[in-house]
Amino acid sequence: MVPSKHCNTGFTHRPLQAGFQTRSILHIMLGFVKKCVSLNNTNTSETSRHDPASLQHLETSKSIVIAGGGTGGHIYPAIGIAQALQRLDTTVEIVFIGGAGKLESTLVPKHGFRFLPISVAGFPRRITLKWFPVIWKAFRGLTQSLQYMTQLKPDIVIGTGGYVSGPVLLAALLRRIPIAIQEQNASVGLTNGILARWAKAVYLAMASARENNAFRHTKHIEITGNPIRPTITEFPRSNETYKKLGLSPALKTVFVMGGSQGARAINAAVVAVLPHLLKFAGQLQIVHQTGAAEAATVQSEYEKHTALDSKFLYCVRPFFDTVEEVYSIADVMICRAGGMTVAEVTACGIPAIFIPLPSQTGNDQVLNAHSVAKEGAAVVLEQGKFTTETLVEKLTSTLLDINTHEQMVTASRALGKPNASDDIAKSILSHA
């Protein structure tokens, strides 16, 4: 059966590094709160909307609270850790605490975990009058977290970053409950950086993060990688996947992925190189996840550029529900460099051309990308600083030069940590 030209296009479905002033003020606030809040008896002004009986601590082998949210980059690692904990100990009780009405309030219950909301707000980078309502929300979040700690009595509290984890981890410290931190990026987020000195254990995705001064007082640090779903690396490469996507197993596959929402800059860059790639129709094909907003536009561009060459194979979709299916046939990635993307790509041993998001607070993605490139597993093209010709040259040399490709695959696999979830979970259970 001859592969179709393209697949169905129907819809299928950082934390910030604050400046010196912000960090200093937060340290002062932390000291103030620790003095003002009693370690033994806290009266909260916020009445929980939950039935107290529903919050009673269950008699299980372990009780663990996980906090992290705001973005998928903080939520999915938390869910990955929780799932690994359940695999290792079926009796463990896991409760998530996160922002009321935030992304985690819908994602966490969808994965079958109990979720308790608190009031949260991110601190502005600069000191302005906006700090006053933010401080009030943070204080409310702290009192709610203290109440949850009293009722749940967890053995340990895990934070995966984002401003929501701050009040939860602080409440745990005030209740003398051990805390642990998981950091997804090469740089260190504000919340994790401030609270790391009191953490019983810190789990880092990248070795370069260990040099950060935030961890100079941390006694137990492990370079574990980021927690990813086991299915990411377990999905087998098969002819059925190529057939499903209208592609050929005889060709090398480029997977373009700007994230679940897509990335306009990556979409534009790849569309621009299409005319230059037509002559490689007998060697490569493209799977392109565009994001919902630009799916129709990108699809029309592919159709326009390939109208004169029906041999060029491609599959354009707004989103892939089962991304591991595409990873299984990908020979090269063109993508952003968020912590979880880097973790998934290296766990699968896929060479990457990273186009990191330059506006990411703290420059996390640029640092992530260069840390992988330094080991020979990726090429970094900084957004707005490369030409179409450069992208064509980097893509074809990475994909079609056999020696280069094999070396990058080996380097990527060496960096990948597919067992990160279980490694973190085992360590947490030993500290709980």
Secondary structure, DSSP 8 states (H G I E B T S, - for coil): ----SB---S---------HHHHHHHHHHHHHHHHHS-SS----SS--SS-GGGG-----S-EEEEE--SSHHHHHHHHHHHHHHHHH-TT-EEEEEEETTSTHHHHHHHTT-EEEEE------SS--TTHHHHHHHHHHHHHHHHHHHHHH--SEEEE-SSTTHHHHHHHHHHTT--EEEEE-SSS--HHHHHHGGG-SEEEESSGGGGGSGGGTT-S-EEE------THHHH----HHHHHHHT--TTSEEEEEE--TT--HHHHHHHHHHHHHHGGGTTTEEEEEE--GGGHHHHHHHHHHHTTT-TT--EEEES--S-HHHHHTT-SEEEE---HHHHHHHHHTT--EEE---TTSGGGHHHHHHHHHHTTTSEEE--TTS--HHHHHHHHHHHHH-HHHHHHHHHHHHHH--TTHHHHHHHHHHHH-
